[in-house]
Structures are given as structure tokens and as C-alpha cells.
């Protein structure tokens, strides 16, 4: 007669500390049922009959037929209230209630057994299960109180071990981690391997929840004994989190001296190295890593001009602590980047790092490992996922899509969109993100087509988008009508540009070449016929495009868009709004296709012609110093640097940790690239510029 643990399948088990408890209270029940009979005396017929019935109850229990099992035990108690198996029946009743999670009744059964049969061979297990029942009910105080009483009645080391171990779990569940540590260590002293290994792992977990006063208190008890090494390691971490570097190093040094063979000795050594670098940190000394030579040198040097201008202007302010800048060349190489970062942090003690641009992933990993805040200048996705010391201040795909969709849906009220995208990583990423953002705004994509990266003829993709690519079923002849609306648009007089893709914006040169004589509409052809001349047979009407979208999003470069936009109109895709990415923001786009992109909306992180006073001042200052106008890259680096310099000057910033927290605390920084904040993951939140093509230029419509 044994209740098998694997077959219990309890419905609910609370947090992890109680997984073991389940086994603790069920294992005793796996012992054979013991009958209180005198040695050598045969079992009575009623006892033999009862044992057979109990065996039946055992099978019912394993099948989770708890009610039927209970009835057998309760029937025995009613028929034989003073029989030799009463204590066995009470024990089994308690276990059935435990399995059914009826802890008050389980506890009542165990306490009845203890009251009536204090010397029963089941008494020890019954007392233990009373503690478990209290614990499962969440009555931790009663569980601990009962456990302390039970300890006074224990007769063996194993009994005491079980109780102390249970108390460790109970104290942990009630967040009394100091007492949990002590109880687990009592259990540790009462057992041997392999159980000691298990207990020690629980001690390590509990110690990570302790704070400085509790750690010091336990060190007074255990000193140079187990778990003194773990206690010192956690105390050092607590000191390090408060930037008490000297105290943390001393505690770690003591740990290494007292426990030279400790399993966390390498962790302690690594922490000492990190703390040594912290001790040399100067939060006003900022490192800068950019690709100044190599294939990306042009971009790195452009960003550097923005950073240098920020440094000059920041230090020129009154009442600030001047910032020093250490610049290193990454050469666009991940290994060079990691080496430069390590040198800046460990040898020079910089408070933080600005950059890099191309090799941001390797830099982010190294910076997180060294616990130094880094402000990356990259669009690469998920770079900030590396850790809490990694930030990003750059124009991201997500920011662009959010800005465009919010304006098109919320401000313009558009609901249906088409997407025309290139089959490469940039286009696919933008397509997916744009689609997701539309869904979140309650809008929909009604058409989507792709094209090859080397294509210059986009006719097939456009035809597929508007239903002209595949043959349509023929309509009855009497319903066939000529499409004169397209020709009407060609004949309309030029008007003020409306902001939508239309022939009204076709370049001047198109006025004479848009169509030839043979392409004139029906009424114009008639003018050329002589009187009495027989009219030519009418040509079969071409199907009309199905334009069921309000706007089309094209995530590609201005060169490609300059080719696509005219072809859209050629295939009669008119009166739809064009939406793009920051790659459209080039005067060359307007030179290529001015009349075809009128009203197009594009996002960008910087607009040199912005009416904003902040931007005007920045542009003027930059031009005076460097003799040229800044673009997005210079402006973005300028803002990122200024954010770093300002954070380093915040009161209380004396370490890399506090510098990191100061950056996280920046909200709505008034940068030239827009109001800037950082989310919980360190990624930038920014109000982008929205630009519109009007005539021969881009104009700012937001902010």
C-alpha cells in the first residue's frame, strides 16, 4: 500500500520553494501501512478485511477518485472506532485531503491522529504534515510556530533535517530571508552529500535577496564558515551598487583570502577588476569611438564635427563642469572598436562612450560587460537589448513609421493603404513595420507588391497593385464604355498644386510631350477629319485601374522613387498620397520627378530649413565653424553628445552607474533633431520632423 508521488498530479502548486514540500509530506505515506498489534500476534479477521479495503482505497487514490477513497477510510472509522487501524485510516484521510488541496481538513485529520495516538508510528509524519498544511494555506507564522514545537519532539537527525528544511522554504515564502538562510544552514549541518549540494544551492539563492544589514548580521554568525563566501560576495555587490567601491573591494579581498577554493572565486576576481576600473572613473571624461578612416571614414568625420561643436558650446556655458573628450578611430572594424572601448574604460577611466556607428553591436556587448554607458549612433535593430548600459540616439525605422502612420491616419483620416517595396532587407523591414503600425491604428493594407532591387521598369508591380496585370472577365458589350476621365485630366488647366499625385504637377516639358496626335481623345480626333470622311472604328476600351487605397508607401531611395512616381501616373494611379522614408529627403528627388511627387510626405530626423530657433542657431553656428551646412548625421551626433555632457553634469553623478541613471532620467531634451527621451530599454523616443514636397522644395509640417 503506497501512494506514488508521480500519480498525484496536484492541480495547483504555489511558488518554486514549495515544489519540494509536496514530496516531503507525501514520501512518508509510501511506507507500508503499519498495524498496532502485539509482536507475534496474528491479525484479526476484521484487520485482514480492512487491509484489503485499504488496498482498494489506494488504487482509487492513484486514480484521483478521492471521494471514493475517503469513504472507505471513513467507513472503517465508523465501524471500528477503536480498531487497530484507526491511526492508519486517519493518516490516509489526511493525505487524501492534502492531495485534494483541502488543507484545513487534512490538518484536522493529522491533529486527531496525534491527539488520540501520540505514540503511533505515524506521529512523526503527521506532525510534519501539519506544518506543510499550514504552509500550503499561506499561514507561515503558524507553520513556523508548529515547526519549532515539533523540533523539541524529534528523536533523529533526519526528523530535524526535514523540519529545518521545511522552515527554510517557509521563511523564504514569507520573505524572511535571513531566517531562511539560518534554517537551511541548520538542515545543511544535519545531512550529507548529495543533499548538502541541494541545500547549498538554496542558500545561494536566498542570500541574493539579502540586504546589507542582514548580510552583516549573518557574517557575525558564520564568519569564515559556509556560507561566509557567498555572504561576502553579495555584500560586495550591495556596496558596488551604491558606488562604495573601496568597501566592496575590501570585502571581496577578505573572501578570496578566507575561501581560496570557493566556487565563486572567479566571479569575485572579475568583480574586483570591474571595481578597480570604477575607482579610476571620471564622469566628466567622455570617450568617443567613430570610423575616422577606412570605408566609412566620411560618415565618422561628419559625426565628429557635430560632437566637437557640442563640446565647444557646452563648455562655453557658465556654471558647468567642463567636459573632456577622448577620441578613438574604430576604422569600421568590430575588433578595433572593442579594443578602443576597453582601452578608454580600463586605462583612461572614461565615464561613458559616444558612438560607434557601424560596429555598434560589438561595442554594446563590451560596454555592457564593463558596465559603462554607451550612446550608439545606429539604426541596427535591438542594439539596446544588450543591456541597461546601452542607449541609442538615432533615426530608427520604428520612429519613421510611427510618425508617418500617425499623421496619415490620425491627422488626414486615411484608412486604406498600399505598399510598394523593394525585395531587400531595408524594404522588407519597413514594409512589415508599416503594416503592423497600420493595424495598431485601425487602418488596413489593401494592396502590396514588391519589385527587384535592379529594376528600372516597375510596370508589372504597379499593374498588379491596381488589378491591371492579370486578364479580367469581359463585360457585356452594351456595358462597355470608353474611359475619358484620364484624358480629361490631361486637358485640365494647370492649377495650384494640391498635395496629391496628379497630372497637375507634371513638369513643364511634359506639356508638349505627354501625348501625340494619335493619342488625342475621341472628340479631338474628330476635329482633324474632313467632312464626310468615314470615322475609324472605335478601339476596344482598356480596363480601368482599381485604386481602392488612399496612399501608397514606398520605402526606397530617392533615385528609385524618382523612377517609380512617373510610372505610377503612367498607369493611371492618380490622386493618391505618396509616403516615404528619410531616404526621399533629397533635392535630387524634386529635380528628377518634381511634378510627380507633389504633396509627398517623408519623415526625417533633421531639417536644415526648419523655422525652429534652436535649429536656426545650430545651423548658423555650424556654418561659421565648418564653412558648410550640417545634415542629419552632424545634427544627430550633436544632440547625442549634448545629452551625454548634460547628464554628466547632473548633481550626484560620480560613477558610471549614476551617469546611466541620469541619461535614463532625461525627458523631452530640446534637441535640434526634436524632443528626445529614452524608454525603459534605453532606446530613443523622439518627435521626428515631417516634411512635404511643395513646388521645388521640402517644407516642414511637423512639429
C-alpha positions in Angstrom: 0.0 0.0 0.0 1.9 3.0 -1.3 0.8 6.4 -2.6 3.0 7.1 -5.6 4.2 10.7 -5.9 4.1 10.8 -9.7 0.5 9.8 -9.8 -0.8 12.6 -7.6 -0.9 15.3 -10.2 -2.0 18.1 -7.9 -3.8 20.9 -9.6 -2.1 23.9 -8.1 1.3 24.3 -6.6 2.5 27.7 -5.3 5.9 29.2 -6.0 9.1 27.2 -6.5 10.1 26.8 -2.9 7.1 24.5 -2.4 7.8 22.0 -5.1 9.9 20.1 -2.7 7.4 20.4 0.1 5.0 18.3 -1.8 7.4 15.5 -1.9 8.3 16.0 1.8 4.8 15.4 3.0 3.9 12.5 0.6 7.0 10.4 0.9 6.2 9.1 4.4 2.9 7.7 3.1 4.8 5.4 0.8 5.8 3.2 3.7 3.8 0.1 4.2 0.8 0.5 6.5 1.7 -0.3 10.0 -0.8 -2.0 12.3 -0.6 -1.6 16.0 -0.6 -5.2 17.1 1.4 -7.0 19.6 4.5 -8.7 18.3 3.8 -12.3 17.2 0.0 -11.9 17.4 -1.8 -12.8 14.2 -4.1 -10.2 12.5 -7.7 -10.4 13.3 -10.2 -11.2 10.6 -11.5 -7.6 10.7 -8.0 -6.3 10.3 -7.3 -8.5 7.3 -10.6 -7.4 5.8 -9.8 -3.7 6.4 -6.4 -4.0 4.9 -7.9 -5.4 1.7 -10.4 -2.5 1.7 -7.5 0.0 2.3 -5.7 -1.5 -0.8 -8.8 -0.8 -2.8 -8.7 2.8 -1.5 -5.1 3.0 -2.5 -5.9 2.3 -6.1 -8.8 4.8 -6.1 -6.4 7.4 -4.7 -4.0 6.9 -7.5 -6.9 7.3 -10.0 -7.7 10.6 -8.2 -11.1 9.2 -7.1 -10.6 11.0 -3.8 -14.3 10.8 -2.6 -14.4 7.0 -3.0 -11.1 6.6 -1.3 -12.3 8.8 1.6 -15.5 6.8 2.0 -13.5 3.6 2.6 -11.4 5.1 5.3 -14.3 6.9 7.0 -16.4 3.7 6.9 -13.7 1.9 8.7 -13.7 4.6 11.4 -17.5 4.3 11.8 -17.5 0.5 12.0 -14.4 0.2 14.2 -13.9 3.4 16.1 -11.3 1.7 18.3 -9.9 -0.7 15.8 -6.2 -1.4 15.4 -6.0 0.5 12.1 -7.6 3.8 13.2 -4.3 5.7 13.1 -3.6 4.3 9.7 -7.0 5.5 8.4 -6.6 9.0 9.9 -3.2 9.3 8.3 -4.6 8.2 4.9 -7.5 10.6 5.3 -5.2 13.5 5.9 -3.1 12.6 2.8 -6.2 12.4 0.6 -7.3 15.8 1.8 -3.8 17.2 1.1 -3.9 15.8 -2.4 -7.3 17.4 -2.9 -5.9 20.7 -1.5 -8.3 20.7 1.4 -5.6 21.7 3.8 -7.8 22.6 6.9 -9.5 19.1 6.9 -6.1 17.5 6.2 -4.7 19.3 9.2 -7.7 18.3 11.4 -7.1 14.6 10.5 -3.4 14.7 11.3 -4.1 16.5 14.6 -6.8 14.0 15.5 -4.2 11.2 15.0 -1.7 13.0 17.2 -4.3 13.6 19.9 -5.6 10.1 20.0 -2.4 8.2 19.2 0.6 10.3 20.3 2.8 7.2 20.1 1.6 6.0 16.7 4.4 5.1 14.2 2.7 7.7 12.1 3.0 10.5 14.7 6.3 12.0 13.3 4.9 12.2 9.7 1.6 13.6 11.0 3.4 16.4 12.8 5.4 17.2 9.7 2.3 17.3 7.5 0.6 19.7 9.9 3.4 22.1 9.2 3.1 21.5 5.5 -0.7 22.2 5.6 -0.2 25.5 7.4 2.4 26.4 4.8 0.2 25.5 1.9 -2.6 27.6 3.4 -0.2 30.6 3.5 -0.2 30.7 7.3 3.5 30.9 7.6 3.5 32.1 11.1 1.6 29.0 12.3 3.8 26.8 10.2 7.0 28.1 11.8 5.5 28.1 15.3 4.4 24.4 14.9 7.8 23.5 13.4 9.6 24.9 16.4 7.4 22.9 18.7 7.9 19.8 16.6 11.7 20.2 16.8 11.5 19.6 20.6 9.9 16.2 19.9 12.3 15.0 17.3 14.3 11.9 18.0 16.5 11.6 15.0 18.7 13.8 12.8 16.6 13.0 9.8 13.5 14.3 11.5 15.2 17.5 12.5 16.7 17.9 8.9 13.2 17.7 7.4 11.8 20.3 9.7 14.6 22.8 9.3 14.5 22.4 5.5 10.8 23.0 5.5 11.3 26.1 7.7 13.8 27.4 5.2 11.2 27.2 2.4 8.5 28.7 4.7 10.7 31.6 5.7 11.6 32.2 2.0 7.9 32.3 1.0 7.3 34.9 3.7 10.4 36.9 2.5 12.2 36.4 5.8 15.4 35.7 4.0 17.8 36.0 7.0 15.8 33.3 8.9 15.5 31.2 5.8 19.3 31.2 5.5 19.7 30.1 9.1 17.1 27.3 8.7 18.7 26.0 5.5 22.1 26.0 7.2 20.7 24.0 10.2 19.5 21.5 7.6 22.9 21.6 5.9 24.6 20.6 9.1 22.2 17.7 9.7 22.7 15.9 6.4 25.5 14.8 4.0 26.1 14.8 0.2 24.3 14.8 -2.1 21.6 16.5 -0.1 24.1 19.1 1.1 24.7 20.2 -2.5 21.0 20.8 -3.0 20.6 22.7 0.3 23.6 24.9 -0.5 22.1 25.9 -3.9 19.0 27.1 -2.0 21.2 29.1 0.4 22.9 30.8 -2.5 19.6 31.8 -4.0 18.3 33.2 -0.7 21.4 35.2 0.0 21.0 37.1 -3.2 17.8 38.6 -1.7 19.6 39.9 1.5 20.5 43.5 2.1 23.5 45.0 3.8 22.3 44.8 7.5 21.1 41.2 7.2 24.4 40.2 5.4 26.5 41.8 8.2 24.3 40.1 10.9 24.8 36.6 9.3 28.5 37.2 8.8 28.8 37.6 12.6 27.3 34.1 12.9 29.2 32.3 10.2 32.4 34.3 9.8 34.8 32.1 8.0 32.4 29.1 7.7 30.0 28.2 5.0 28.2 30.3 3.7 30.6 33.1 4.5 31.9 33.3 1.0 28.5 33.8 -0.6 27.6 36.3 2.1 30.7 38.4 1.3 30.2 38.2 -2.4 26.6 39.5 -2.0 27.7 42.2 0.4 30.3 43.4 -2.1 27.6 43.6 -4.8 25.5 45.7 -2.4 28.4 48.1 -1.8 29.1 48.2 -5.6 25.5 49.1 -6.3 25.9 52.1 -4.1 29.3 53.0 -5.7 31.1 52.2 -2.4 34.0 50.9 -4.4 36.7 50.7 -1.7 34.4 48.9 0.8 33.3 46.4 -1.9 36.9 45.6 -2.9 37.9 45.0 0.8 35.0 42.6 1.3 36.0 40.7 -1.9 39.6 40.6 -0.8 38.6 39.0 2.5 36.5 36.5 0.7 39.4 35.4 -1.6 41.8 35.2 1.4 39.4 33.1 3.6 38.0 30.9 0.8 40.7 30.4 -1.8 39.0 27.4 -3.2 35.5 28.9 -3.3 33.4 28.0 -6.4 32.7 31.8 -6.9 36.4 32.8 -6.8 36.4 33.8 -10.5 33.3 35.9 -10.1 34.9 37.7 -7.2 38.1 38.4 -9.2 36.1 39.7 -12.2 34.1 42.0 -9.9 37.4 43.3 -8.4 38.6 44.2 -11.9 35.4 46.0 -12.7 35.6 47.9 -9.4 39.2 48.8 -10.0 38.1 50.4 -13.3 35.3 52.2 -11.5 37.7 53.6 -8.9 39.5 55.4 -11.8 36.4 56.6 -13.5 36.0 60.3 -14.3 32.4 61.1 -15.3 33.5 64.3 -16.9 35.8 62.4 -19.2 33.9 61.0 -22.2 35.2 58.6 -24.8 34.2 58.9 -28.5 34.6 56.0 -30.9 33.9 56.6 -34.6 35.1 55.3 -38.0 37.5 58.1 -38.9 39.4 56.2 -41.5 38.5 53.3 -43.8 35.4 52.9 -46.0 33.2 54.7 -43.5 35.6 57.5 -42.6 33.5 60.2 -44.3 30.5 59.4 -42.1 32.6 59.2 -39.0 34.2 62.6 -39.6 30.9 64.2 -40.3 29.5 62.9 -37.0 32.7 64.1 -35.2 32.1 67.7 -36.3 28.7 67.7 -34.6 30.2 66.3 -31.4 33.1 68.8 -31.4 30.6 71.7 -31.9 28.5 70.4 -28.9 31.7 70.1 -26.8 32.7 73.7 -27.6 29.3 75.2 -26.9 28.7 73.2 -23.8 32.0 74.1 -22.1 31.4 77.7 -23.0 28.4 77.9 -20.7 28.8 79.4 -17.3 28.5 77.2 -14.2 29.1 73.9 -15.8 31.9 71.4 -15.1 33.9 71.3 -18.4 33.8 68.0 -20.3 36.9 66.4 -21.8 36.7 64.2 -24.9 38.9 61.3 -25.8 38.6 60.2 -29.5 39.4 56.8 -30.9 39.2 55.6 -34.5 37.3 52.3 -34.9 38.2 52.1 -38.6 34.8 50.5 -39.1 36.2 47.2 -37.7 34.5 45.3 -34.7 37.8 44.2 -33.2 39.3 47.7 -33.3 36.1 49.0 -31.8 36.1 46.6 -28.9 39.8 47.2 -28.2 39.3 51.0 -28.3 36.4 50.8 -25.9 38.3 48.6 -23.5 41.3 50.9 -23.5 39.1 54.0 -22.9 37.3 52.3 -20.0 40.1 50.4 -18.2 43.2 52.5 -19.0 41.7 56.0 -19.1 38.6 55.7 -16.9 36.1 57.4 -19.1 32.6 57.9 -17.7 30.8 56.9 -20.9 31.1 56.4 -24.6 29.6 58.2 -27.6 29.4 56.0 -30.7 30.2 54.0 -32.6 28.2 54.0 -35.8 29.0 50.9 -37.9 30.2 48.5 -35.3 27.7 49.2 -32.6 26.9 45.5 -31.8 30.4 44.6 -30.7 30.7 47.9 -28.8 27.4 47.4 -27.0 28.4 43.9 -25.8 31.8 45.2 -24.5 30.2 48.2 -22.8 27.6 46.2 -21.1 30.2 43.8 -19.8 32.3 46.7 -18.4 29.2 48.5 -17.1 29.9 51.7 -18.9 27.1 53.7 -20.5 27.3 54.0 -24.3 25.3 56.1 -26.7 25.2 54.3 -30.0 24.6 56.0 -33.3 23.0 53.2 -35.3 19.8 52.0 -36.9 20.5 48.4 -36.2 17.5 46.7 -34.5 17.6 45.5 -30.9 21.0 47.0 -30.1 19.7 48.3 -26.8 18.5 44.8 -25.9 22.2 44.1 -25.0 21.7 45.6 -21.6 20.8 48.5 -19.3 24.0 50.4 -20.1 23.3 50.6 -23.8 21.5 53.6 -25.3 20.6 54.6 -28.8 20.0 58.2 -30.2 19.4 57.8 -33.9 16.7 57.8 -36.5 15.2 54.4 -36.4 12.9 52.5 -38.7 10.3 52.4 -36.0 10.3 56.1 -35.3 9.9 56.9 -39.0 6.9 54.5 -39.5 5.2 55.7 -36.4 5.5 59.4 -37.5 4.2 58.7 -41.0 1.3 56.4 -40.0 0.2 58.6 -37.2 0.0 61.7 -39.5 -1.7 59.8 -42.3 -4.3 58.1 -40.2 -4.9 60.4 -37.3 -4.4 63.8 -39.0 -5.5 63.1 -42.5 -8.1 60.4 -41.7 -6.8 58.0 -44.3 -7.8 54.4 -43.8 -6.7 52.3 -46.8 -3.1 51.9 -47.9 -0.9 50.2 -50.5 2.7 49.3 -50.1 5.2 49.1 -53.0 8.6 47.9 -51.7 12.0 46.6 -52.9 12.9 42.9 -52.2 15.8 43.6 -49.9 16.3 43.9 -46.2 15.6 47.6 -45.9 12.4 47.4 -47.9 11.1 44.3 -46.2 11.8 45.6 -42.7 9.9 48.9 -43.5 7.1 47.0 -45.2 6.5 44.7 -42.1 6.7 47.6 -39.6 4.4 49.8 -41.6 1.8 47.1 -41.9 2.0 46.4 -38.2 1.6 50.1 -37.4 -1.4 50.5 -39.6 -3.1 47.6 -37.8 -2.4 49.2 -34.5 -4.1 52.4 -35.8 -7.2 50.6 -37.1 -6.2 51.1 -40.8 -5.6 48.4 -43.4 -3.4 47.4 -46.2 -5.5 46.7 -49.4 -2.6 46.2 -51.8 1.0 45.1 -51.5 3.6 44.4 -54.2 7.4 44.1 -54.4 10.0 44.6 -57.1 13.6 43.7 -57.7 16.4 45.9 -56.5 17.9 46.3 -60.0 14.6 47.1 -61.8 14.0 50.3 -63.6 10.7 49.3 -65.1 8.1 49.0 -62.4 5.1 48.5 -64.7 4.3 44.9 -63.6 4.4 45.6 -59.9 2.2 48.7 -60.4 -0.3 46.8 -62.6 -0.5 44.0 -60.0 -1.2 46.6 -57.4 -4.2 48.1 -59.3 -5.5 44.9 -61.0 -4.2 45.5 -64.5 -1.7 42.7 -64.7 -4.0 39.7 -65.0 -6.8 39.5 -67.5 -10.3 40.3 -66.3 -13.5 38.6 -67.3 -15.0 40.5 -70.3 -18.1 42.7 -69.6 -21.2 42.6 -71.8 -20.8 44.8 -74.9 -23.6 47.1 -74.1 -22.0 47.9 -70.7 -18.6 48.7 -72.2 -17.8 52.5 -72.0 -14.8 54.5 -73.0 -12.6 55.9 -70.2 -12.5 59.6 -70.9 -11.6 60.6 -67.3 -7.9 60.0 -67.8 -7.9 62.3 -70.9 -9.9 64.9 -69.1 -7.2 65.1 -66.5 -4.6 65.8 -69.3 -6.8 68.6 -70.7 -7.5 70.3 -67.4 -5.7 73.7 -67.0 -2.8 73.9 -64.6 -3.9 74.8 -61.1 -2.2 75.3 -57.8 -0.6 72.1 -56.5 -2.9 70.1 -54.3 -0.5 67.8 -52.5 -1.7 64.6 -54.3 -0.2 62.6 -57.1 -1.9 64.2 -60.2 -1.1 65.4 -63.7 -1.5 68.9 -62.4 2.1 68.6 -61.2 3.7 67.3 -64.4 6.8 69.2 -65.3 6.6 72.0 -67.8 8.3 69.9 -70.5 5.6 67.3 -70.3 3.0 69.8 -71.7 4.2 69.2 -75.3 5.2 65.6 -75.0 2.6 64.0 -72.8 0.7 62.6 -75.8 0.9 62.6 -79.6 -1.8 63.2 -82.1 -2.8 59.6 -82.3 -3.3 59.6 -78.5 -5.7 62.5 -78.5 -9.2 61.9 -77.0 -12.1 61.0 -79.2 -13.6 64.5 -79.5 -10.2 65.9 -80.6 -9.7 63.3 -83.3 -13.0 64.3 -84.9 -11.7 67.8 -85.5 -9.0 66.5 -87.8 -11.4 64.6 -90.1 -12.6 66.1 -93.3 -16.3 66.5 -93.8 -17.9 63.3 -94.9 -14.9 61.2 -94.0 -15.9 57.9 -92.5 -15.0 57.6 -88.9 -12.4 55.0 -87.9 -13.7 52.0 -85.9 -13.6 52.5 -82.1 -10.7 50.8 -80.3 -11.6 48.4 -77.6 -11.5 50.2 -74.2 -8.7 49.3 -71.8 -9.8 48.2 -68.3 -9.6 50.9 -65.6 -7.2 50.5 -62.7 -8.7 49.6 -59.3 -7.4 52.3 -57.0 -9.0 51.3 -53.7 -6.3 52.9 -51.5 -5.8 56.5 -50.3 -2.0 56.4 -50.1 1.0 54.3 -51.2 4.1 53.8 -49.1 7.4 53.2 -50.9 10.4 52.5 -48.7 13.2 53.1 -51.1 15.9 55.6 -52.1 15.1 58.9 -53.9 16.7 57.6 -57.0 14.2 54.7 -57.2 11.3 56.9 -56.2 12.2 59.3 -59.0 11.6 56.5 -61.4 8.6 54.9 -59.8 6.5 58.1 -59.3 6.1 58.9 -63.1 5.3 55.3 -63.8 2.5 55.3 -61.2 0.8 58.1 -63.1 1.5 56.5 -66.5 -0.6 53.6 -65.3 -3.3 56.0 -64.1 -2.6 55.7 -60.4 -3.6 59.3 -59.6 -5.0 61.2 -56.6 -3.2 59.1 -54.0 -0.8 60.4 -51.4 2.8 59.2 -51.6 4.5 58.3 -48.3 8.2 57.6 -48.0 11.2 57.3 -45.6 14.0 59.8 -44.9 15.9 58.5 -48.0 13.4 60.6 -50.1 14.7 63.8 -48.4 16.9 65.0 -51.2 16.6 67.9 -53.6 17.6 65.5 -56.3 14.2 63.8 -56.0 12.5 67.0 -56.8 14.8 67.6 -59.7 14.0 64.1 -61.1 10.3 64.0 -60.6 9.0 67.3 -59.2 5.6 67.1 -60.7 5.0 63.5 -59.8 5.9 63.8 -56.0 4.0 66.9 -55.1 2.5 66.6 -51.7 4.5 63.5 -50.8 5.1 63.1 -47.0 8.5 62.0 -45.7 9.9 61.8 -42.1 13.4 62.9 -41.1 15.5 63.4 -38.0 16.6 66.9 -39.0 15.6 69.7 -41.3 18.1 72.3 -42.1 15.5 74.8 -43.2 13.3 74.4 -40.1 11.9 77.6 -38.7 12.8 76.5 -35.2 15.1 79.0 -33.4 17.1 76.1 -32.0 17.8 74.7 -35.4 18.5 78.1 -36.9 21.1 78.8 -34.3 22.7 75.4 -34.7 22.9 75.8 -38.5 24.4 79.2 -38.2 27.0 78.2 -35.7 27.9 75.1 -37.6 28.3 77.0 -40.8 30.5 79.6 -39.1 32.8 77.0 -37.7 33.0 74.5 -40.6 32.0 76.5 -43.6 29.2 74.2 -44.7 25.7 73.3 -43.8 25.0 70.4 -41.4 22.9 67.4 -42.4 21.2 64.8 -40.3 24.3 62.9 -39.2 26.0 66.0 -37.8 22.8 67.1 -36.1 22.2 63.7 -34.5 25.8 63.4 -33.2 25.5 67.0 -31.8 22.4 66.1 -29.8 23.7 62.8 -28.6 26.9 64.5 -27.3 25.0 67.3 -25.6 22.7 64.8 -23.8 25.8 62.9 -22.5 27.5 66.2 -21.4 24.4 67.4 -19.6 23.9 64.1 -17.9 27.5 64.1 -16.7 26.9 67.5 -15.0 23.8 66.4 -13.1 24.2 66.6 -9.3 25.1 63.3 -7.7 26.7 61.8 -10.9 30.0 60.4 -9.6 30.1 57.0 -11.3 29.1 55.2 -14.5 26.0 53.8 -12.8 24.8 57.2 -11.7 25.6 58.6 -15.2 23.5 55.8 -16.7 20.6 56.7 -14.4 21.0 60.4 -15.3 20.7 59.6 -19.0 17.6 57.5 -18.3 16.1 60.4 -16.4 16.3 62.8 -19.4 12.8 63.6 -20.7 12.0 65.8 -23.7 15.5 67.1 -24.3 15.1 70.0 -26.7 17.5 68.9 -29.4 17.9 70.1 -32.9 16.6 66.7 -34.0 13.5 67.0 -31.9 12.3 66.5 -28.4 14.3 63.4 -27.1 13.7 60.9 -24.3 14.7 57.3 -23.7 12.4 54.4 -22.9 12.9 51.8 -20.2 15.1 49.8 -22.6 17.4 52.7 -23.4 16.0 53.3 -26.9 15.3 56.8 -28.2 11.8 58.3 -28.2 11.8 61.3 -30.5 9.4 63.7 -32.2 10.5 63.5 -35.8 10.2 66.1 -38.5 7.6 65.5 -41.1 8.3 67.1 -44.5 6.1 67.7 -47.5 7.1 68.3 -51.1 5.7 71.7 -52.2 6.8 73.0 -55.6 10.5 72.9 -55.8 11.3 72.3 -52.1 10.5 70.4 -49.0 8.5 72.3 -46.3 8.1 71.3 -42.6 4.6 70.3 -41.5 5.6 68.8 -38.1 6.4 69.7 -35.5 
